[in-house]
Amino acid sequence: MGKLARGVAVVGAGVSRFGAFKEKTSRDLFVESFQDMVNSVDKGFDPGEIEALYLGNFSSDLFEGQGHTAPIMAEWAGIIPAAATRLEDACASGGVALRQGILAVASGAYDLVLVGGVEKMNNLPTEKVTDTLAAASDTLYEASAGFTFPGLYAAIATAYMARYGITPEYFMRVGIKNHNNGKLNPKAQFQTTIRDLLEGRKAKLAAQGKPVPDWQDELDFLRDDSANPVVAWPMRLFDCSPITDGAACLLLVSEEMATRFTDRPVYIIGSGQASDYPLHTRSDLTSLGSARLAARQAYEMAGVTPRDIKVAEVHDCFTVAEVVATEDLGFFAPGEGARAAAEGRTARSGDRPINTSGGLKAKGHPVGASGVAQAVEVFLQLRGEAGARQVPGANLGLTHNVGATGGTCTVHIYERR
């Protein structure tokens, strides 16, 4: 994998609050994240200098009945007549938008590029959201057979369990860890731990004069069908990312002009993207070929190895997805990702911190924005601005963004010098 033709730096990053906002539109959310990004640029800048916008968005057409989204977001951000392009690659839309922004700056076509991602999902009831997301699967062979995404990832989970001899509790521990991180993220959809939820449920039942379950710990709570119902076995409710509204923005510039905006830029030193077959045609359900190849491309471009990465945001649309990602990225050997999570190695205090933001599981998953929001978290971590969830000494970070069941994957590597 070759190097970028010229260096690319992130000099600003912002994210809206993630959650369910009936009263907001995608435009409101995008402006919120854009303003957060503007405020993060240490030396300030004129938004009118932005030459292009690359916007990740999966389906504003179905969620909001609004197409041609990119120029509308450019208008609301006040950057018309900048060239505005929407990128759609399912849940990897944001990561693909970031890659296109990187290539645009690296090529010399532009010096100052805005990368954004946005999704407003809560306009629709849950069953319609499920149908809309199912459009990202192979509708001829998967959706038509009754597969939704919980079902598709349940197939991955059952294959993983059968091959490596683990139980659903290993996946539950991923959710516990990510909720612990989400509690520390003021922009997260779920700022509460599983222990908090357990104690809150007990208190509510006691106040109502109803029997209080004898849950001793988080695993007892998560095993209980009444508290954590099965969605598609072995994936339960708290194994699934939520339906989320949100947006995120990054300001990319050429490396040589980065210090005009900040004395603490974050450099993008590796980028990879690859595709894979639909899940129903793969010979191995326990790994994503696109993730392995995109990771190899990014590592080779950056000249680093998995051992060098200090913090990573990976695509945990379901808890099993995080486990598989940590293996595809080379952090752990096949079959060891689940055990590593159970041992605490992927916690903030572990040797391989994963999803310090809370991940898609707790931070939220507005699908077109998720890949960009991952980069915002790494930007904060590498600049030492992540607050209570800061990983000490983080100077090299990675993001991994997956579309559908791995039909698309992007991997990016970031460095603080």
FENVENRA-V771850 format. One line per field, one symbol per residue. psi: psi as a letter, one per 30 degrees, with the letter a starting at -180 (. if undefined). burial: # if it has 16 or more other ideal C-beta (glycine too) atoms within 10 Angstrom, else .. A space follows every 50 residues. Layout:
BEGIN
psi->???
burial->???
END
This chain:
BEGIN
psi->kllkellkkkfkklklkkajieflleeeeeeeeeeeeeffjeglljfffk flkjkkkeifeeefgjaheefeeeeffhgkgkkkkkkjhbfgeeeeeeee eeeeeeffelfjkkklkkkjfgflleeeeeeeefffajfefdefggklee eefeeeeeeeeeeghllffeeefeeeeeeeeefgjfflejhkleeeeeee eeeeeeffglkklijfaeeeeffjefeilkejkgklegfkllkkklllkk jklkefgeffelghlkkjfkkkklllllefgkfjfgkjeeeeeeeeeeee efhlleffkfkkjljhelefeeeeefeefgellkffeeeeeffgfglegl fikkhfffafeeelijeffeeeeeeeeeeeefggggbfgkjkgjfklkkj kkkbggfkkkkkkkkk.
burial->...#..#############.#..###########.###.##...#.#..# ##########.###.#..######.##.#..###.############### ######...###############....#..###.###...##...#### ###########..#.#.#.################.#####.###.##.. #.............#..#..##....##..##.###.############# #####..#..##.###########.#.###.#..###############. ##.#....#####################.##...#######..####.. .################################..#..###..####### ################.
END
